[in-house]
Each structure stands twice: as C-alpha cells, then as structure tokens.
C-alpha cells in the first residue's frame, strides 16, 4: 500500500466521494482558468453555472458545499466576481439566512407535537389521494401566509420522524425508543422488511414532493409568500390586498390546476407517484401511537401543551409580521427550550445541525449569483425581452423569468427584472398599466416554472440537501422527474392566464 503524502492528499480530497467525481471536480478547477483565457468571462460564467448545477445534481454523492465552494472561491480568485459583490448578494438575502439559522432550529424543538399531530392525520386519512391533496393544500395555505422554507422544514421534520419510527422496527428493534439508532444505515434492516421499507420511501417521496410544490402554489399568491414577492410589492407600491387581487387571475387557476394535477398523479401513478402506505408500516405507526399515548406522563403532556402554544404564537407572529422571520424563529427557540427544560448547550446544538450546512451552501450559491451579476450573464435575455412590444413582451417576461429561475436564484432574477422595468417606467418607456402587467408576469414567472429544478427555489434546494433526501432516496434527478408534470401544468396554465388576463 502506498502511504506517500500525495496519495494521502488524494484520498482526503472530498473524502468518500467516488474517484470519478473527484476527478471531474479537479477537471473543472483546472479547465476554468484556461476557458477564461480562451473564451472570455461571459461564456466561462455560463460554464461555471453548469458546473455548479452538476454539484447540486450529485448531492447524494458529495454534499455540494465543498465542490461548489471550491468553484466559487476559484471564480473570485479569477476575478469573475469579487468579495464585495458576494457580500452584497449575501446581505440582500440576510433575512433568508436568519430564517435558516433560527426557524429551522425552532421547528426541531417542536418535533414531538408535529409527529403527534401528523401521525394522527396519516392514520386517520387512509386514502392516499386525499392525503396527498391535504398535504399539498395545507402547504399552499401555510406558505401563502407564513413562509415556504418554514413549511418545508415542518414537512421534513415530520417525514424524518415517520421514517425513523419504522426504520427502527425494520432493523429488528422495538417500536419504543431503546437507545441510539442510526436510521441512515440499512445494514441491520431485516430482509423481509426491505420491500416494505422501499415502498415506504416511495410513499414519503410522493408526499414530500406534493407538499413542496404546494409551497410554490401558495407562495406565489401573497406579498409574504416568497422573498421576491415583497421586493416586487415594495417597488410597485402594492399592499397585501392589492398584491393578492393583482395576482389572483393567474395564481387561482394555477392553484386549482396544481391540486388537480396532484390528484391525477396519485390516480395514474405516473412520474414516481401513487405509492401506498404499506400495511406493515401502518401497523408499526399505529403501535407507536398507542405506546406513545399509553406511556405519556404529565411532563410529556406539558411539553406538548407548550409546543402547541408556541406554535400558535409562531403562526400569529408570521401572519402579523411582528419581526423578521428568523427573529421569530429565535423567539420560538427561546420559548420552547426555556419552558421545556432544554438548557444544556449540546442539547441545543443538535437543532442547528440540519440548517447550518445548508446556510453555508446558500452563501456559496450567492457567490455564483454574484458571478451572474458581475458578468451580466442574463443581460442579453433581459434586453431582448424589454425590446418586445405589447402582449408578446408580457408573455416573454413570464417565460424568461421562469427559465432563468430554473437555473439561478429566483429572488435574484426577480430583482434584476423588476429593477429594469422600474427604470423603464421612470424613463417613460412604459406606462403604469404596462408596468403592473410586467410586475405580475415577473412574480408569477419566478415562482411557478421554477419548480422544475431544486435550484429554482430555496425550499426545493433545502429539501434536496436535507437529512431526509438520502433517507428516502430523493436525488436531484428524481426531484426533476417528479416535478415534470407540475412544471408543465403550472407553466402552461400560468402562461395562458398571463396571455388572456394581462
């Protein structure tokens, strides 16, 4: 065995990732300076985006933070962007970072209540079609008034809870918690449980994807549903009701179409949907619920009561916008830990394990967005669309925003477009009516077609890189395939509504 230092370095680089993956990343890093000299920053910038998407697509091989971070660092070193622009992009999304740091951790301390509530729903609603509709519709309503990332965090927490309960039994242990169990490994899964476990994974994949799309269906409707909505509303000077009524001719038909698509996918079983909850898994969850209720003491009940009260405070705080979402999340952490006796640092630390890697990845993503900004990669598309006239321009705005949002951050795309449209209004190139129509097209364009890829929406990217994704075998490619019917329906219905109502 060769124990030389170069061999040790090669083995340490990206750890247990496959050799072909490591070589591909090295190829990217070596090729980029050469491409920059040969092709210039514009084309190299687009190649860099493709490379970064590659790291996202293979998130199950290697967490994208490391390879994506290396690409981002190289882009700064090569002068394709600079630390100031990266900081500006990060600062512009500071509320999203706060949300990830604190709100997701707050949801962690509410997991007992979530598992208790959703277990009852799962066991009482035995029709998979109705359950899927329920997940999608509830996610849509909550996202319209709360926040898509928060709702996604809830869905992830609940799904991990369900999965861990059955995985423990499938590994030959009792349904009752009897010490540490690694639910990320199938090493000890009993052979006759494997088929049920695979079907359970498919069941959870379909539910979580219905819920994730639901966050987009609801998020597009209101001023607070997505970060870019607030930005557009501020520039357009729209209040909550004005925003909702302006968007309704497009958002309401797409909401109905999305829910119908959800139902039809469960009926047909196409694109990876339709998997039923295996009966053995249902029996395990029922047994878990019985044991949990039988063994619940007064302190357990008190914890559930506290979590329910704090959940109510959370909903009120988000709906009434008491503060930035992340700060409300910090308040949730303080209340839940204080009144439920979680006072040791290592107990609190576990809550941040899920969100902080993704927060770091998001900042790396903003570095790639900084390259897009500094190299004006979207400028040709923007200039072409602005040069169009009348109805064609409105439709083109919807399509262009949708396509670019599939590639980049939809908040960034909306920022670029709404700023240019406002400049056109101020210059007298368009009138106020045209501005309003274009603002509606920008909002719906960045929110609806962007469900096509995990990098299209922060909630989807969070799901892809969460602890849940590898458990239920939800890869980038599988997410894209499962999103295809929704992408086609929402884009088509949205575009038709834009053409005929704006």
C-alpha positions as CSV (number, residue, x, y, z in Angstrom):
1,X,0.0,0.0,0.0
2,X,1.4,3.4,-1.0
3,X,1.5,5.6,2.2
4,X,3.1,8.6,0.5
5,X,1.9,12.1,1.3
6,X,0.4,12.8,-2.3
7,X,-1.7,9.6,-2.0
8,X,-2.9,10.7,1.4
9,X,-3.9,14.1,0.0
10,X,-5.8,12.4,-2.9
11,X,-7.7,10.2,-0.5
12,X,-8.6,13.0,1.8
13,X,-9.8,15.2,-1.1
14,X,-13.6,15.1,-1.0
15,X,-13.4,12.1,1.3
16,X,-15.5,9.1,0.3
17,X,-16.9,10.6,-2.9
18,X,-16.3,8.4,-5.9
19,X,-13.0,8.7,-7.7
20,X,-14.7,9.8,-11.0
21,X,-16.5,12.5,-9.1
22,X,-13.2,13.8,-7.6
23,X,-11.5,13.8,-11.0
24,X,-14.5,15.7,-12.5
25,X,-14.2,18.5,-9.9
26,X,-10.4,18.7,-10.4
27,X,-11.1,18.9,-14.2
28,X,-13.5,21.8,-13.6
29,X,-11.0,23.6,-11.5
30,X,-8.1,23.2,-13.9
31,X,-10.2,24.0,-17.0
32,X,-11.8,27.2,-15.8
33,X,-8.7,29.4,-15.9
34,X,-8.0,28.1,-19.4
35,X,-11.6,28.6,-20.5
36,X,-11.5,32.2,-19.2
37,X,-8.4,33.0,-21.2
38,X,-9.7,31.3,-24.4
39,X,-13.4,32.1,-24.3
40,X,-13.7,35.1,-22.0
41,X,-15.7,35.7,-18.8
42,X,-19.2,35.6,-20.3
43,X,-19.1,32.0,-21.8
44,X,-16.9,30.8,-18.8
45,X,-19.6,32.2,-16.5
46,X,-22.3,30.1,-18.1
47,X,-19.9,27.0,-17.9
48,X,-19.4,27.8,-14.2
49,X,-23.2,27.7,-13.7
50,X,-23.4,24.3,-15.4
51,X,-20.6,23.1,-13.1
52,X,-22.3,24.3,-10.0
53,X,-25.6,22.6,-11.1
54,X,-23.6,19.4,-11.6
55,X,-22.6,19.6,-7.9
56,X,-26.2,20.1,-6.9
57,X,-27.4,17.2,-9.1
58,X,-25.0,14.8,-7.4
59,X,-25.7,16.0,-3.9
60,X,-26.1,12.4,-2.7
61,X,-22.5,11.6,-3.9
62,X,-21.0,14.6,-2.1
63,X,-22.6,17.5,-0.3
64,X,-22.4,20.5,-2.7
65,X,-20.9,22.9,-0.2
66,X,-17.3,21.6,-0.7
67,X,-17.1,21.2,-4.5
68,X,-19.4,24.2,-5.1
69,X,-17.4,26.2,-2.6
70,X,-14.2,25.4,-4.5
71,X,-15.8,26.6,-7.7
72,X,-17.0,29.8,-6.0
73,X,-13.5,30.5,-4.5
74,X,-11.9,30.0,-7.9
75,X,-14.4,32.4,-9.5
76,X,-13.4,35.1,-7.0
77,X,-9.7,34.4,-7.5
78,X,-10.0,34.6,-11.3
79,X,-11.8,37.9,-11.0
80,X,-15.1,36.8,-12.3
81,X,-16.6,38.4,-9.2
82,X,-15.3,40.0,-6.1
83,X,-15.8,39.6,-2.3
84,X,-17.7,42.9,-2.2
85,X,-20.4,41.6,-4.7
86,X,-20.6,38.3,-2.8
87,X,-21.2,40.2,0.4
88,X,-23.8,42.4,-1.2
89,X,-25.7,39.4,-2.5
90,X,-25.5,37.7,0.9
91,X,-26.5,40.9,2.7
92,X,-29.5,41.3,0.3
93,X,-30.7,37.8,1.4
94,X,-29.9,38.2,5.1
95,X,-33.5,37.6,6.2
96,X,-33.4,34.2,4.4
97,X,-30.1,33.3,6.2
98,X,-31.6,34.3,9.6
99,X,-34.6,32.2,8.8
100,X,-32.5,29.1,8.1
101,X,-30.3,29.6,11.2
102,X,-33.1,30.0,13.6
103,X,-36.5,29.0,12.2
104,X,-35.4,25.5,11.2
105,X,-33.8,25.0,14.6
106,X,-37.1,26.2,16.2
107,X,-39.0,23.6,14.3
108,X,-36.6,21.0,15.7
109,X,-37.8,21.7,19.2
110,X,-41.4,21.3,18.0
111,X,-40.9,17.8,16.6
112,X,-42.9,15.9,19.3
113,X,-46.0,18.0,18.6
114,X,-45.5,17.6,14.8
115,X,-45.1,13.9,15.0
116,X,-48.1,13.5,17.3
117,X,-50.3,15.6,15.0
118,X,-49.3,14.3,11.7
119,X,-49.3,10.6,12.9
120,X,-53.0,11.1,13.7
121,X,-53.6,12.6,10.3
122,X,-51.7,9.9,8.5
123,X,-53.5,7.1,10.3
124,X,-57.0,8.6,10.1
125,X,-56.8,9.7,6.4
126,X,-56.4,6.3,4.7
127,X,-56.9,7.4,1.1
128,X,-53.6,8.3,-0.4
129,X,-55.3,10.6,-2.9
130,X,-57.0,12.6,-0.1
131,X,-53.8,12.6,2.0
132,X,-51.8,14.0,-0.9
133,X,-54.3,16.7,-1.6
134,X,-54.3,17.5,2.1
135,X,-50.5,17.9,2.2
136,X,-50.5,20.0,-0.9
137,X,-53.4,22.2,0.0
138,X,-52.2,22.8,3.6
139,X,-48.7,23.5,2.4
140,X,-50.1,26.1,-0.1
141,X,-52.3,27.8,2.5
142,X,-49.5,28.0,5.1
143,X,-46.9,29.2,2.6
144,X,-49.3,32.0,1.5
145,X,-49.3,33.4,5.0
146,X,-46.1,32.1,6.6
147,X,-43.0,31.1,4.7
148,X,-42.2,28.3,2.2
149,X,-38.9,27.4,3.9
150,X,-40.6,27.1,7.3
151,X,-43.4,24.9,5.9
152,X,-40.8,22.7,4.1
153,X,-38.9,22.4,7.4
154,X,-42.1,21.1,9.0
155,X,-42.6,18.6,6.2
156,X,-39.0,17.4,6.5
157,X,-39.2,17.0,10.3
158,X,-42.4,15.1,10.1
159,X,-41.2,12.7,7.4
160,X,-37.9,12.0,9.2
161,X,-40.0,11.2,12.3
162,X,-42.2,8.7,10.4
163,X,-39.2,7.2,8.7
164,X,-37.1,6.7,11.9
165,X,-40.0,5.0,13.7
166,X,-40.4,2.3,11.0
167,X,-36.7,2.0,10.3
168,X,-36.1,1.1,13.9
169,X,-38.6,-1.7,13.7
170,X,-37.3,-2.8,10.2
171,X,-33.9,-3.1,11.9
172,X,-35.1,-5.6,14.4
173,X,-35.7,-3.2,17.3
174,X,-38.8,-2.4,19.2
175,X,-41.1,0.5,18.3
176,X,-40.3,2.1,21.6
177,X,-37.1,4.2,21.7
178,X,-34.4,1.9,23.3
179,X,-31.2,3.9,22.8
180,X,-29.5,5.3,19.8
181,X,-30.5,4.1,16.3
182,X,-28.8,5.1,13.1
183,X,-31.8,5.4,10.6
184,X,-29.4,6.4,7.8
185,X,-28.0,2.9,7.5
186,X,-29.8,-0.2,6.2
187,X,-27.1,-2.6,7.5
188,X,-29.3,-4.1,10.1
189,X,-32.6,-4.0,8.2
190,X,-34.3,-7.4,8.3
191,X,-34.6,-8.9,4.8
192,X,-38.4,-9.3,4.8
193,X,-38.8,-5.6,5.8
194,X,-36.7,-4.3,2.9
195,X,-39.6,-4.3,0.3
196,X,-41.9,-2.5,2.7
197,X,-39.1,0.0,3.5
198,X,-38.6,0.7,-0.2
199,X,-42.3,1.2,-0.7
200,X,-42.5,3.5,2.4
201,X,-39.7,5.6,0.9
202,X,-41.6,5.9,-2.3
203,X,-44.7,6.9,-0.3
204,X,-42.8,9.6,1.6
205,X,-41.2,10.9,-1.6
206,X,-44.5,11.4,-3.2
207,X,-46.0,13.1,-0.1
208,X,-43.0,15.4,0.4
209,X,-43.0,16.4,-3.3
210,X,-46.7,17.2,-3.3
211,X,-46.1,19.3,-0.2
212,X,-43.0,21.1,-1.7
213,X,-45.0,22.0,-4.8
214,X,-47.8,23.1,-2.6
215,X,-45.4,25.7,-1.0
216,X,-44.9,27.2,-4.5
217,X,-48.6,27.2,-5.3
218,X,-49.4,29.1,-2.2
219,X,-46.2,31.2,-2.1
220,X,-46.9,32.9,-5.4
221,X,-50.3,34.2,-4.2
222,X,-49.4,36.8,-1.5
223,X,-47.0,39.5,-0.6
224,X,-45.3,37.4,2.1
225,X,-45.3,34.1,0.3
226,X,-41.8,34.3,-1.2
227,X,-38.9,36.8,-0.6
228,X,-39.1,38.3,-4.1
229,X,-42.9,38.9,-3.7
230,X,-42.2,41.5,-1.0
231,X,-39.5,43.1,-3.2
232,X,-41.8,43.4,-6.2
233,X,-44.7,44.7,-4.0
234,X,-42.4,47.4,-2.5
235,X,-41.2,48.7,-5.9
236,X,-44.8,48.5,-7.3
237,X,-46.2,50.2,-4.1
238,X,-48.8,47.4,-3.6
239,X,-50.3,46.5,-0.2
240,X,-51.3,42.9,0.8
241,X,-54.8,43.1,-0.7
242,X,-53.7,44.8,-3.9
243,X,-50.9,42.2,-4.4
244,X,-53.3,39.3,-3.9
245,X,-56.0,40.7,-6.3
246,X,-53.5,41.6,-9.0
247,X,-52.0,38.1,-8.9
248,X,-55.3,36.2,-8.5
249,X,-56.2,35.9,-12.2
250,X,-53.0,33.9,-12.7
251,X,-52.5,32.3,-9.2
252,X,-56.0,31.0,-8.6
253,X,-56.2,29.0,-11.9
254,X,-52.7,27.6,-11.3
255,X,-53.6,26.7,-7.7
256,X,-56.7,24.7,-8.9
257,X,-54.6,23.1,-11.7
258,X,-51.9,22.2,-9.3
259,X,-54.3,20.4,-6.9
260,X,-56.0,18.6,-9.9
261,X,-52.5,17.5,-11.0
262,X,-51.8,16.2,-7.5
263,X,-54.9,14.1,-7.6
264,X,-54.3,12.8,-11.1
265,X,-50.7,11.8,-10.4
266,X,-51.9,9.7,-7.4
267,X,-54.6,8.1,-9.7
268,X,-52.2,7.3,-12.5
269,X,-49.1,6.6,-10.5
270,X,-47.0,8.4,-13.2
271,X,-43.6,10.1,-12.5
272,X,-43.0,8.2,-9.3
273,X,-46.3,9.0,-7.6
274,X,-49.1,6.7,-6.3
275,X,-47.2,4.5,-3.8
276,X,-49.4,3.4,-1.0
277,X,-48.5,3.2,2.7
278,X,-47.6,-0.5,3.3
279,X,-49.9,-2.2,5.8
280,X,-47.0,-3.4,8.0
281,X,-45.8,0.2,8.2
282,X,-49.3,1.4,9.1
283,X,-49.4,-1.2,11.9
284,X,-46.0,0.0,13.2
285,X,-47.1,3.6,13.3
286,X,-50.4,2.6,15.0
287,X,-48.4,0.7,17.6
288,X,-46.1,3.7,18.0
289,X,-49.0,6.0,18.6
290,X,-50.6,3.6,21.1
291,X,-47.4,3.2,23.1
292,X,-46.7,7.0,23.0
293,X,-50.2,7.7,24.3
294,X,-50.1,5.0,27.0
295,X,-46.6,6.0,28.2
296,X,-47.2,9.7,28.1
297,X,-46.8,11.2,31.6
298,X,-47.7,14.7,32.8
299,X,-44.3,16.1,31.9
300,X,-44.7,14.8,28.3
301,X,-48.2,16.3,28.1
302,X,-46.8,19.6,29.5
303,X,-44.2,19.6,26.7
304,X,-46.9,19.1,24.1
305,X,-49.0,21.9,25.5
306,X,-46.0,24.3,25.5
307,X,-45.2,23.3,21.9
308,X,-48.9,23.9,20.8
309,X,-49.0,27.3,22.5
310,X,-45.7,28.3,20.9
311,X,-46.9,27.0,17.5
312,X,-49.9,29.3,17.9
313,X,-47.6,32.2,18.7
314,X,-45.4,31.3,15.7
315,X,-48.4,31.4,13.3
316,X,-49.6,34.7,14.8
317,X,-46.1,36.2,14.6
318,X,-45.6,35.2,11.0
319,X,-49.1,36.1,9.8
320,X,-48.9,39.6,11.5
321,X,-45.2,40.1,10.7
322,X,-44.1,41.0,14.2
323,X,-40.5,40.8,13.1
324,X,-38.2,39.2,10.5
325,X,-39.0,35.5,10.2
326,X,-35.6,34.5,11.5
327,X,-36.0,36.6,14.7
328,X,-39.4,35.0,15.3
329,X,-37.6,31.6,14.9
330,X,-35.1,32.7,17.6
331,X,-38.1,33.6,19.8
332,X,-39.5,30.1,19.3
333,X,-36.2,28.5,20.3
334,X,-36.0,30.6,23.5
335,X,-39.6,29.8,24.5
336,X,-39.5,26.1,23.7
337,X,-36.2,25.4,25.3
338,X,-36.9,27.6,28.4
339,X,-40.3,26.1,29.2
340,X,-39.4,22.5,28.2
341,X,-36.2,22.4,30.2
342,X,-33.7,22.1,27.4
343,X,-30.8,24.1,28.9
344,X,-27.6,22.3,28.0
345,X,-25.5,23.6,25.1
346,X,-25.1,20.2,23.4
347,X,-28.9,19.6,23.5
348,X,-29.5,22.9,21.8
349,X,-26.6,22.3,19.3
350,X,-28.4,19.3,17.7
351,X,-31.1,21.7,16.5
352,X,-28.7,23.6,14.3
353,X,-27.1,20.5,12.6
354,X,-29.7,20.4,9.8
355,X,-29.8,24.1,8.8
356,X,-26.2,25.4,9.1
357,X,-24.7,23.3,6.3
358,X,-27.4,24.5,4.0
359,X,-26.9,28.1,5.2
360,X,-23.3,27.8,4.2
361,X,-24.2,26.3,0.8
362,X,-26.7,29.1,0.2
363,X,-23.9,31.7,0.7
364,X,-21.8,29.8,-1.8
365,X,-24.8,29.9,-4.1
366,X,-24.9,33.7,-3.7
367,X,-21.2,33.7,-4.8
368,X,-22.3,32.1,-8.1
369,X,-25.2,34.6,-8.3
370,X,-22.5,37.4,-7.9
371,X,-20.8,36.0,-11.0
372,X,-24.1,36.2,-12.9
373,X,-24.4,39.8,-11.7
374,X,-20.9,41.0,-12.4
375,X,-20.6,39.2,-15.8
376,X,-24.2,40.3,-16.9
377,X,-25.0,36.8,-17.9
378,X,-28.7,37.4,-18.1
379,X,-28.4,40.8,-19.8
380,X,-29.0,39.5,-23.4
381,X,-32.2,37.8,-22.4
382,X,-33.4,40.9,-20.4
383,X,-32.6,43.3,-23.2
384,X,-34.3,41.1,-25.8
385,X,-37.5,40.8,-23.8
386,X,-37.6,44.5,-23.0
387,X,-37.3,45.3,-26.7
388,X,-40.6,43.4,-27.4
389,X,-43.9,45.1,-27.6
390,X,-47.4,44.6,-26.0
391,X,-48.7,41.2,-25.2
392,X,-45.6,39.5,-26.6
393,X,-43.5,41.3,-24.0
394,X,-45.6,40.2,-21.1
395,X,-45.6,36.6,-22.1
396,X,-41.9,36.7,-22.8
397,X,-41.3,38.1,-19.4
398,X,-43.1,35.2,-17.8
399,X,-41.2,32.6,-19.9
400,X,-37.8,34.3,-19.5
401,X,-38.2,34.7,-15.7
402,X,-39.3,31.1,-15.5
403,X,-36.3,29.7,-17.5
404,X,-33.7,31.8,-15.7
405,X,-35.2,31.0,-12.3
406,X,-34.8,27.3,-13.1
407,X,-31.0,28.0,-13.4
408,X,-30.4,30.7,-10.8
409,X,-31.9,32.1,-7.7
410,X,-35.5,33.3,-8.4
411,X,-35.0,36.2,-5.9
412,X,-32.0,37.4,-7.9
413,X,-33.9,37.0,-11.2
414,X,-36.9,39.0,-9.9
415,X,-34.6,41.7,-8.5
416,X,-32.9,42.2,-11.9
417,X,-36.1,42.2,-13.9
418,X,-38.2,44.4,-11.6
419,X,-35.4,46.9,-11.3
420,X,-35.0,47.2,-15.1
421,X,-38.8,47.5,-15.5
422,X,-39.0,50.3,-12.9
423,X,-36.2,52.1,-14.7
424,X,-38.2,51.8,-17.9
425,X,-41.3,53.3,-16.1
426,X,-39.3,56.2,-14.7
427,X,-37.8,56.9,-18.1
428,X,-41.3,57.0,-19.7
429,X,-40.6,54.0,-21.9
430,X,-43.7,52.2,-20.5
431,X,-46.8,53.5,-18.7
432,X,-48.1,52.4,-15.3
433,X,-50.5,49.9,-16.7
434,X,-47.8,48.2,-18.6
435,X,-45.5,48.2,-15.5
436,X,-48.2,46.5,-13.4
437,X,-48.7,43.8,-16.1
438,X,-44.9,43.2,-16.3
439,X,-44.6,43.1,-12.5
440,X,-47.3,40.4,-12.3
441,X,-45.5,38.4,-15.1
442,X,-42.2,38.7,-13.2
443,X,-43.7,37.4,-9.9
444,X,-45.6,34.5,-11.4
445,X,-42.7,33.7,-13.8
446,X,-40.2,33.4,-11.0
447,X,-42.5,31.4,-8.7
448,X,-44.3,28.9,-11.0
449,X,-41.9,27.4,-13.7
450,X,-39.0,27.4,-11.1
451,X,-40.5,24.2,-9.5
452,X,-38.7,22.4,-12.4
453,X,-35.4,22.2,-10.6
454,X,-34.1,22.1,-7.0
455,X,-32.0,25.2,-7.6
456,X,-35.1,27.1,-8.8
457,X,-36.5,27.6,-5.3
458,X,-34.7,27.8,-1.9
459,X,-37.3,25.4,-0.4
460,X,-36.6,22.8,-3.0
461,X,-32.8,23.2,-2.6
462,X,-33.3,22.9,1.2
463,X,-35.2,19.6,0.7
464,X,-32.6,18.2,-1.7
465,X,-29.8,18.9,0.8
466,X,-31.7,17.9,3.9
467,X,-31.2,14.8,6.1
468,X,-34.4,13.4,4.6
469,X,-33.3,13.3,1.0
470,X,-30.8,10.4,1.3
471,X,-33.1,8.5,3.6
472,X,-35.9,8.4,1.0
473,X,-33.6,8.3,-2.0
474,X,-34.7,11.7,-3.3
475,X,-31.9,12.7,-5.6
476,X,-31.7,15.8,-7.9
477,X,-32.6,13.8,-10.9
478,X,-35.6,12.2,-9.2
479,X,-36.8,15.6,-8.0
480,X,-36.6,16.9,-11.5
481,X,-38.6,13.9,-12.9
482,X,-41.2,14.1,-10.2
483,X,-41.5,17.9,-10.8
484,X,-42.0,17.5,-14.6
485,X,-45.9,17.2,-14.6
486,X,-46.2,20.1,-12.2
487,X,-43.8,22.2,-14.2
488,X,-45.7,21.6,-17.5
489,X,-49.1,22.2,-15.9
490,X,-48.2,25.3,-13.9
491,X,-46.2,26.9,-16.7
492,X,-48.9,26.2,-19.3
493,X,-51.8,27.4,-17.2
494,X,-49.8,30.4,-15.9
495,X,-48.8,31.4,-19.4
496,X,-52.4,31.1,-20.8
497,X,-53.6,33.2,-17.8
498,X,-50.9,35.8,-18.5
499,X,-51.8,36.0,-22.2
500,X,-55.6,36.3,-21.6
501,X,-55.7,38.4,-18.5
502,X,-52.9,40.9,-18.7
